[in-house]
Amino acid sequence: MKGRAMVLDSRYLEFTEYLKILGEQQNLTRMIQRLSDPEYDTLECVHTGLDIDMENGGSDRMMYSFWQKGWIEIREMENKGKNGCGKEYTLKVRLKKIADYFVQERRDRSARAEFSFPRQKVPC
């Protein structure tokens, strides 16, 4: 592919608008929910009629954090072809980095839960 590529992540609002236009916002939110909580069941949300965006604001904060880290981005590609100029949009998700983040977060959470205070000798 020849052409000029522009990262559309210069502003987060622009990024979320393009996610909506591409129809990928719910898919991305669902993916973050599933990675962050293995017990998460998307079918339950469908059956109960819960909106994923409204269900947990934490996934929105995580998406913003991942966007800041460059783990999620949208690129606009300008292509020159036989029919003139055209644009293609690509959603790039660094799934390995996001999955590793959640694995580490679970380890940290587990380590904090297992921490116990040492016994202290109490004088009689």
N, C-alpha and C positions, 0 to 999 in steps of 0.2 A: 504494500500500500504506500503510495506516494502522497505526500500532502503535508499539511501543517497540523500539528496537534496542539491543543490548548487544554490545560487542566481547568475544569470548571469549578474547582473547589476554593476559589479565591474568597468566597463568602459562604457561610453556612446556609443562609436562607436560599441563596441561589442553588446550592447543592440539594437541599430538600425539595425545592420546586422541580428540579430536573428529575429527582427520584420519583416524584408524583407523576410527572409527564411520562416517564418511561414505564410507569406502573410497577416499580420495584420497591416502593417504600414498605408495603406490608410484608413482602418477602424478606426484606432485610431485617425488619423488626422481628419477624417470626424466627429467623435464623439466630439473632442475638438472644432472644428468649430461650430458644432450645439449647444453645451453648451455655448460657448462664445457669440454667436450671434443668438438669436432665429429667426431672419429674414433669416438666411442662408438656402438656398435651394439646396440640392444636385442634384436634377433633372436639375436645371439650368446649373450646371457645366457639367453634362453629355451632355446636348443638345448643349452647346456652345463649348464643347471639351476642357474646361479648365482643366489643371492638378492641383489637389488639393495641391500638394506639392509646386508648383510654384505660386499658387494663392495668398497665404498669408504666409509669413515667420513667422508671429506671432504664428501660431499654432506649428511650430517647436520649437520656444523658450519656449512656454508653456509646450510642451511635455518634454523638457529638465528640466524645473523647476519641473514638477510633478515627473519626474524620480529621481531628486535630493531629493525630499521630501519623496520618497518611495511610492508614490501613484500609480506608474506603475512599474511593474517588471516582469521579465521572470525567471522562475525557471526550472532547469534541474533536472529531477528525474531519478536516476539509479535504475532499478528494476531487481531483480533476479527471474526468473521464470523457468518453465519447459524447455523452449527453450534456456536458457542461460541468459546473461545480455542484457538488453534493456534500452533505454532512452526515456523519455517522457518530453515534454516541456509544461509548463503551463504559460499563460499570466494572470497576476493578476492585475486588475484595481480597485482601490478603488473609485468607481463611486460616492459614497455618499460624500466623501471628496472633490472630484473635483467639483461636483455640488454645494456644500456649498461654495466653494471658489468663483465660478462665481456669486452666489447669493449675497455674501458679496461685491464682486467687483462692481456689479450693484448698490447696496445700496450706496457705497462710491461715485461712479460716480454721482449718482442722488443727493446726499447730497452736493457735490461740485457744481453742476449745479444750485441748488436752493439757494445757499448762496448769499446773497445780502449785500451790504454795508449799514450801518445805515445812515440815513439822518444826515447831519451836519448843524448846525445853521450857517448861513453866516451873519456877521454883515452888516447892511445897511449903 
